[in-house]
Amino acid sequence: MYEKLMKSSASTRRQFITAAAGTYLGVHVLGNGATAWAKDPQNNKAQSVIYIYLAGGASHMDTWDPKPGKAEQGPIKDIKTKVPGTHISELLPMMAKQMDKIALIRSMNSREGSHERGTHLVHTSYPPWGGMELASMGAWTCKLKGKLNQTIPNYVLIGGRGVPTEGIMGPNYSPAIIGDVKKGLQHAARPTRIAEVDYGKTLTLIDEFDADFRKKYRSRKVDAYNNFYNKAVKLMASDDIKAFDIGLEDGKTKERYGNNGFGQGLILARRLVEAGARFIEVVYGGWDMHNNHAAALRGRVPALDRGLSGLIEDLNSRGLLKKTLVVVASEFGRTPKISQRNGRDHWPKAWSHVLAGGGVKGGAVYGATDATASTIKDNPVTPQDFNATIAYALGVKHDAVVHDEASGRPFRMGGIKGAPITKLF
């Protein structure tokens, strides 16, 4: 019976390996993952990153860099924060109370005003390069920082696609992709109709039937997919899989983060940090507000306010904030001038990013825009500088070189000229 089953199974195993993430575990190729909270060789630096990406280009004037009293400010006003002299949007009252734990970078700038190019630049430190998708900060972090947990995915993408991921790093650095946080890893348990001993025999026989294929067609991709298959099976049998189940959180914690996809995604991100994941990106889209931006912001920012403040509070109370770098980024800002459609358009000349934890000095403001948030007045920061700063927080070299296998070209985490903002630490 097993031989018949295995002959049919072996012929489809290659398809299973490439599709298993979506059909069996509910994820894509798993990233690298060493024993949970094994000793980190750079334990004086941040161990993990939670990277929150506001896809679409968030308005800096209506979030982190308001200009009170200026006509360009529009209907969204400013409020005081816990740090004297630092004001942020009135739509961020919870974060105003957390200002002593975060650092604002108000001088982000680039030349990339399209979503695709800006997203690629912010994630990889390079604009699109001859049609290539280069490696994201998640892949770089896992490559240079190494592993904490052999079982849990090292790199997880929550809530969205359409952002650069492993790129030239290859499938060994692909993220596990979670579309619906509440469902977690779907179909991750052994089918109840198959006894555990029979299931083990099945896996062993499949492996034996596939050995010739692996030997004949040895390549980086085949090895990576086989590695994924083995990791997927190991994860299924491990208690670490519980990290993906936010249903284990109590109601008070869920309320703290907000009962919405974004807030619950941040709960999952915190659980994965606890389990030993290196890099978790949470995508929160809908910031491309060309029309009626004030109403759109009032419907969008409160979830960011509650979720981000809940995450920072929770990490801090659990003693995780010092070893977790929290990032809030976007591809560009929005025009200072409000259009005839009552919206703001793309504006790469100035925008804001946020850092917290991971050794970052809370209450800091780095860089400044002019009186109308149109251009950079002090300390300009490029996406390359920002990504070099992430590397600095992690204790890895932002200028370490990785060569693309196909072209032989060298690439760096901080791009060609990126330099870390060490004053933030």
C-alpha positions as CSV (number, residue, x, y, z in Angstrom):
1,M,0.0,0.0,0.0
2,Y,2.8,2.4,0.9
3,E,4.7,1.7,-2.3
4,K,1.7,2.6,-4.4
5,L,1.1,5.7,-2.4
6,M,4.7,6.7,-2.6
7,K,5.1,6.3,-6.4
8,S,2.2,8.6,-7.0
9,S,3.4,11.0,-4.2
10,A,7.0,11.1,-5.5
11,S,5.9,12.4,-8.9
12,T,4.1,15.3,-7.4
13,R,6.6,16.1,-4.6
14,R,8.3,18.8,-6.7
15,Q,5.0,20.5,-7.2
16,F,4.2,20.1,-3.5
17,I,7.5,21.7,-2.5
18,T,6.8,24.9,-4.5
19,A,3.2,25.1,-3.6
20,A,3.1,23.6,-0.1
21,A,3.4,27.0,1.5
22,G,0.1,28.1,0.1
23,T,-1.8,24.8,0.1
24,Y,-0.5,23.0,3.1
25,L,1.0,25.4,5.6
26,G,-0.6,28.6,4.3
27,V,2.8,30.3,3.8
28,H,5.5,30.6,1.2
29,V,9.0,29.2,1.4
30,L,10.2,29.4,5.0
31,G,13.1,31.6,5.8
32,N,16.0,30.5,7.9
33,G,15.2,30.0,11.3
34,A,18.6,28.4,15.7
35,T,17.2,26.9,19.2
36,A,14.8,29.5,20.5
37,W,16.7,32.4,22.1
38,A,20.0,30.8,21.6
39,K,22.9,33.0,22.6
40,D,23.2,35.9,20.1
41,P,26.8,36.6,19.3
42,Q,25.8,40.3,19.1
43,N,23.6,40.3,22.2
44,N,24.5,43.9,23.0
45,K,22.6,44.9,19.9
46,A,19.0,44.5,18.7
47,Q,18.2,40.8,18.1
48,S,15.0,41.2,16.0
49,V,13.2,43.8,13.9
50,I,9.5,44.5,13.6
51,Y,9.2,46.6,10.4
52,I,5.9,48.4,9.9
53,Y,5.4,49.5,6.4
54,L,2.8,52.1,5.6
55,A,2.2,51.3,1.9
56,G,1.1,54.1,-0.3
57,G,3.0,57.0,1.1
58,A,1.9,58.3,4.4
59,S,1.4,62.1,4.8
60,H,4.2,63.4,7.1
61,M,2.4,66.6,7.9
62,D,-0.6,64.7,9.1
63,T,1.3,62.2,11.2
64,W,4.8,62.9,12.5
65,D,5.7,66.4,11.2
66,P,2.8,68.9,11.6
67,K,3.3,72.5,10.9
68,P,0.8,74.3,13.2
69,G,-0.4,77.7,12.0
70,K,0.5,77.1,8.3
71,A,-2.2,77.1,5.7
72,E,-0.6,73.9,4.2
73,Q,-1.4,72.0,7.4
74,G,-5.1,71.8,6.5
75,P,-7.8,70.4,8.9
76,I,-5.7,67.9,10.8
77,K,-4.1,69.7,13.7
78,D,-1.2,69.1,16.0
79,I,-1.0,68.0,19.7
80,K,1.7,68.1,22.4
81,T,3.6,65.0,23.3
82,K,5.3,63.7,26.4
83,V,8.5,65.3,25.2
84,P,8.3,69.1,25.6
85,G,8.5,71.0,22.3
86,T,7.7,68.0,20.1
87,H,4.3,67.9,18.5
88,I,2.7,65.3,16.3
89,S,-0.7,64.8,14.7
90,E,-3.9,65.0,16.8
91,L,-4.8,61.7,15.3
92,L,-1.9,60.0,17.3
93,P,-2.9,60.8,20.9
94,M,-1.7,57.4,22.2
95,M,1.7,57.7,20.5
96,A,2.0,61.2,21.9
97,K,2.2,59.5,25.3
98,Q,4.9,57.2,24.0
99,M,7.1,59.9,22.5
100,D,9.8,59.3,25.2
101,K,10.3,55.8,23.8
102,I,10.5,56.7,20.0
103,A,12.8,58.6,17.7
104,L,11.4,60.7,14.9
105,I,13.4,61.1,11.7
106,R,11.8,64.1,9.9
107,S,14.3,64.5,7.1
108,M,13.8,61.4,4.9
109,N,14.2,62.3,1.2
110,S,14.7,60.6,-2.2
111,R,14.1,61.2,-5.9
112,E,11.7,58.3,-6.3
113,G,8.1,59.5,-6.6
114,S,6.4,56.4,-7.9
115,H,5.1,53.7,-5.6
116,E,7.0,50.8,-7.2
117,R,10.4,52.5,-7.3
118,G,10.0,54.2,-3.9
119,T,9.0,50.9,-2.3
120,H,11.9,49.1,-3.9
121,L,14.4,51.8,-2.8
122,V,13.2,51.9,0.8
123,H,13.2,48.2,1.2
124,T,16.5,47.4,-0.6
125,S,18.6,50.6,-0.6
126,Y,18.5,50.6,-4.4
127,P,16.1,51.8,-7.0
128,P,15.0,49.0,-9.4
129,W,18.2,47.7,-11.0
130,G,17.8,46.4,-14.6
131,G,14.6,44.6,-13.8
132,M,16.2,42.9,-10.8
133,E,14.5,42.7,-7.4
134,L,17.2,43.2,-4.8
135,A,17.2,41.9,-1.3
136,S,15.0,43.5,1.3
137,M,16.0,44.5,4.8
138,G,14.4,41.2,6.0
139,A,16.7,39.1,3.8
140,W,19.8,41.2,4.7
141,T,19.0,40.9,8.4
142,C,18.7,37.1,8.2
143,K,21.8,36.8,6.0
144,L,24.1,39.0,8.2
145,K,22.5,38.4,11.7
146,G,22.0,34.6,11.5
147,K,19.5,32.5,13.3
148,L,18.0,32.3,16.8
149,N,15.6,29.4,16.3
150,Q,16.1,26.5,14.0
151,T,12.4,25.8,13.7
152,I,10.5,29.1,13.5
153,P,10.7,31.0,10.2
154,N,13.4,33.6,10.5
155,Y,11.6,36.1,8.2
156,V,7.9,36.6,8.2
157,L,5.7,39.0,6.1
158,I,2.3,39.8,7.5
159,G,-0.7,41.4,5.8
160,G,0.5,42.1,2.3
161,R,2.4,41.4,-0.8
162,G,3.9,43.7,-3.4
163,V,7.0,44.5,-1.4
164,P,10.5,43.3,-2.2
165,T,11.5,40.2,-0.2
166,E,14.5,37.8,-0.8
167,G,15.5,39.1,-4.2
168,I,19.1,38.2,-5.1
169,M,19.5,36.3,-1.8
170,G,17.5,33.4,-3.2
171,P,14.8,31.2,-1.8
172,N,16.6,30.3,1.4
173,Y,15.9,33.8,2.5
174,S,12.2,34.0,1.4
175,P,9.7,35.1,4.1
176,A,6.8,33.1,5.4
177,I,3.8,35.0,4.2
178,I,0.7,35.3,6.4
179,G,-2.3,36.8,4.7
180,D,-5.0,36.3,7.4
181,V,-3.5,36.7,10.9
182,K,-6.5,35.1,12.6
183,K,-6.1,31.9,10.6
184,G,-2.3,31.8,11.2
185,L,-0.7,28.7,9.6
186,Q,-3.5,26.9,7.9
187,H,-3.5,23.1,7.6
188,A,-0.4,22.8,9.7
189,A,-1.5,19.7,11.7
190,R,-1.1,16.1,10.6
191,P,-4.3,14.9,9.0
192,T,-6.3,13.1,11.6
193,R,-7.1,10.2,9.3
194,I,-3.4,9.2,9.2
195,A,-1.8,7.8,12.3
196,E,1.4,9.4,13.5
197,V,3.5,6.2,12.8
198,D,2.0,5.9,9.3
199,Y,2.6,9.6,8.6
200,G,6.3,9.2,9.5
201,K,6.6,6.2,7.2
202,T,5.0,8.2,4.4
203,L,7.5,11.0,4.8
204,T,10.4,8.6,4.8
205,L,9.3,6.8,1.7
206,I,8.7,10.1,-0.2
207,D,12.2,11.2,0.7
208,E,13.7,7.9,-0.6
209,F,11.8,8.1,-3.9
210,D,12.9,11.7,-4.4
211,A,16.6,11.1,-3.7
212,D,17.5,10.4,-7.4
213,F,15.8,13.6,-8.5
214,R,17.7,15.7,-5.9
215,K,21.0,14.1,-7.0
216,K,20.4,14.6,-10.7
217,Y,19.1,18.1,-10.6
218,R,21.2,19.5,-7.8
219,S,20.9,23.3,-7.7
220,R,20.5,26.2,-5.2
221,K,16.8,26.3,-5.9
222,V,16.2,22.5,-5.5
223,D,18.3,22.5,-2.3
224,A,16.4,25.5,-1.0
225,Y,13.0,23.9,-1.7
226,N,14.1,20.6,-0.2
227,N,15.3,22.6,2.8
228,F,11.9,24.3,3.0
229,Y,10.1,20.9,2.9
230,N,12.2,19.6,5.8
231,K,11.7,22.8,7.9
232,A,8.0,22.7,7.2
233,V,7.6,19.2,8.5
234,K,9.8,20.0,11.5
235,L,7.7,23.1,12.3
236,M,4.5,21.1,12.1
237,A,5.8,18.8,14.8
238,S,7.1,21.5,17.1
239,D,5.5,23.5,19.9
240,D,7.0,26.6,18.2
241,I,4.0,26.5,15.8
242,K,1.9,27.9,18.7
243,A,3.7,31.3,18.1
244,F,1.4,31.7,15.1
245,D,-1.8,31.3,17.1
246,I,-2.9,34.7,18.3
247,G,-6.0,33.0,19.7
248,L,-3.8,32.2,22.7
249,E,-3.7,35.9,23.6
250,D,-6.1,37.2,26.2
251,G,-8.8,39.7,25.4
252,K,-7.1,42.6,27.2
253,T,-4.0,42.2,25.0
254,K,-6.1,42.1,21.8
255,E,-7.9,45.2,22.9
256,R,-4.7,47.0,23.6
257,Y,-3.5,46.5,20.0
258,G,-6.9,47.1,18.4
259,N,-9.4,44.6,17.0
260,N,-8.4,45.0,13.4
261,G,-6.1,43.2,11.0
262,F,-3.2,45.6,11.5
263,G,-3.3,45.5,15.3
264,Q,-3.7,41.7,15.4
265,G,-0.8,41.5,12.9
266,L,1.4,43.4,15.5
267,I,0.4,40.9,18.2
268,L,1.6,38.1,15.9
269,A,4.8,40.0,15.3
270,R,5.5,40.3,19.0
271,R,4.7,36.6,19.5
272,L,7.2,35.7,16.7
273,V,9.9,37.9,18.3
274,E,9.4,36.0,21.5
275,A,9.7,32.7,19.6
276,G,13.0,33.8,18.0
277,A,12.2,35.2,14.6
278,R,14.7,37.8,13.3
279,F,12.6,40.0,11.0
280,I,8.8,40.5,10.8
281,E,7.4,43.0,8.4
282,V,3.8,44.1,8.9
283,V,2.3,45.9,5.9
284,Y,-0.5,48.4,6.5
285,G,-1.7,49.8,3.2
286,G,-4.2,52.4,2.1
287,W,-2.0,55.6,2.5
288,D,-2.2,56.8,-1.1
289,M,-4.7,59.6,-0.3
290,H,-5.2,61.7,-3.4
291,N,-8.8,62.6,-2.6
292,N,-10.5,63.8,0.6
293,H,-7.4,63.0,2.6
294,A,-8.7,64.4,6.0
295,A,-11.6,61.9,6.0
296,A,-9.3,59.1,4.8
297,L,-6.8,59.8,7.5
298,R,-9.4,59.9,10.3
299,G,-10.3,56.4,9.1
300,R,-6.7,55.1,8.9
301,V,-4.5,56.7,11.5
302,P,-6.3,55.6,14.7
303,A,-5.5,51.9,14.0
304,L,-1.8,52.9,13.6
305,D,-2.0,54.9,16.8
306,R,-3.5,52.1,18.9
307,G,-1.5,49.3,17.3
308,L,1.9,50.9,17.5
309,S,1.4,52.3,21.0
310,G,0.2,48.9,22.1
311,L,3.2,47.2,20.6
312,I,5.7,49.5,22.2
313,E,4.0,49.2,25.6
314,D,3.8,45.5,25.4
315,L,7.4,45.0,24.3
316,N,8.5,47.3,27.0
317,S,6.5,45.6,29.7
318,R,7.9,42.2,28.7
319,G,11.5,43.4,28.6
320,L,11.7,42.9,24.8
321,L,11.9,46.5,23.6
322,K,15.7,46.9,24.2
323,K,16.4,43.9,21.9
324,T,13.7,44.6,19.4
325,L,14.1,47.4,16.8
326,V,10.6,48.8,15.8
327,V,10.6,50.6,12.5
328,V,7.8,52.6,10.9
329,A,8.5,53.4,7.2
330,S,6.8,54.5,4.0
331,E,8.0,55.0,0.4
332,F,7.6,58.8,0.4
333,G,5.5,61.6,1.9
334,R,2.6,63.7,0.5
335,T,2.5,67.2,-1.0
336,P,2.4,70.1,1.5
337,K,-0.1,71.8,-0.7
338,I,-3.6,70.3,-0.6
339,S,-5.0,69.7,-4.1
340,Q,-8.4,70.8,-5.6
341,R,-9.5,67.2,-4.8
342,N,-8.8,67.9,-1.1
343,G,-6.0,65.4,-1.2
344,R,-2.2,65.3,-1.1
345,D,-0.1,63.8,-3.9
346,H,3.3,62.0,-4.0
347,W,6.2,63.9,-2.4
348,P,9.6,62.2,-2.2
349,K,11.4,65.5,-1.2
350,A,10.5,65.1,2.4
351,W,8.9,62.7,4.8
352,S,9.2,61.0,8.2
353,H,10.2,57.6,9.6
354,V,10.1,56.3,13.2
355,L,12.4,54.1,15.2
356,A,12.0,52.6,18.7
357,G,13.8,50.1,20.9
358,G,17.0,48.3,19.9
359,G,19.2,50.9,21.7
360,V,17.5,53.9,20.1
361,K,17.3,57.0,22.3
362,G,13.7,57.8,23.0
363,G,12.3,61.3,22.7
364,A,14.8,62.2,19.9
365,V,14.0,64.1,16.8
366,Y,16.6,63.9,14.0
367,G,16.5,66.3,11.0
368,A,13.9,68.9,10.1
369,T,11.9,70.2,7.2
370,D,11.3,73.8,6.4
371,A,8.2,75.8,7.6
372,T,5.8,74.1,5.2
373,A,7.4,70.5,5.3
374,S,8.3,71.0,1.6
375,T,12.1,70.4,1.7
376,I,14.8,69.3,4.1
377,K,16.3,72.0,6.3
378,D,18.6,70.0,8.5
379,N,20.4,66.6,8.5
380,P,18.9,65.0,5.3
381,V,18.5,61.2,5.5
382,T,18.3,58.9,2.5
383,P,16.7,55.5,2.5
384,Q,20.2,54.1,2.3
385,D,21.2,56.0,5.5
386,F,18.1,54.7,7.2
387,N,18.8,51.1,6.3
388,A,22.4,51.5,7.4
389,T,21.0,52.7,10.7
390,I,19.0,49.5,10.9
391,A,22.2,47.5,10.4
392,Y,23.9,49.6,13.1
393,A,21.1,48.8,15.6
394,L,21.5,45.1,14.8
395,G,25.3,45.1,15.1
396,V,26.0,44.0,11.5
397,K,28.0,45.7,8.8
398,H,25.9,47.9,6.6
399,D,28.7,47.9,4.0
400,A,29.2,44.1,3.9
401,V,29.1,43.0,0.3
402,V,26.9,40.3,-1.2
403,H,27.4,39.5,-4.9
404,D,24.5,38.6,-7.2
405,E,25.3,35.2,-8.6
406,A,23.9,35.9,-12.1
407,S,25.7,39.2,-12.7
408,G,28.5,39.2,-10.2
409,R,27.5,42.7,-9.1
410,P,28.2,43.8,-5.5
411,F,25.3,45.0,-3.2
412,R,25.3,46.3,0.3
413,M,22.6,46.6,3.0
414,G,23.1,50.4,3.2
415,G,23.5,50.8,-0.6
416,I,26.5,52.5,-2.1
417,K,26.7,55.6,0.1
418,G,24.5,54.9,3.1
419,A,25.8,55.9,6.5
420,P,24.2,55.1,9.9
421,I,22.8,57.8,12.1
422,T,24.8,56.9,15.2
423,K,23.5,60.0,17.1
424,L,20.2,58.2,17.6
425,F,21.8,55.6,19.9
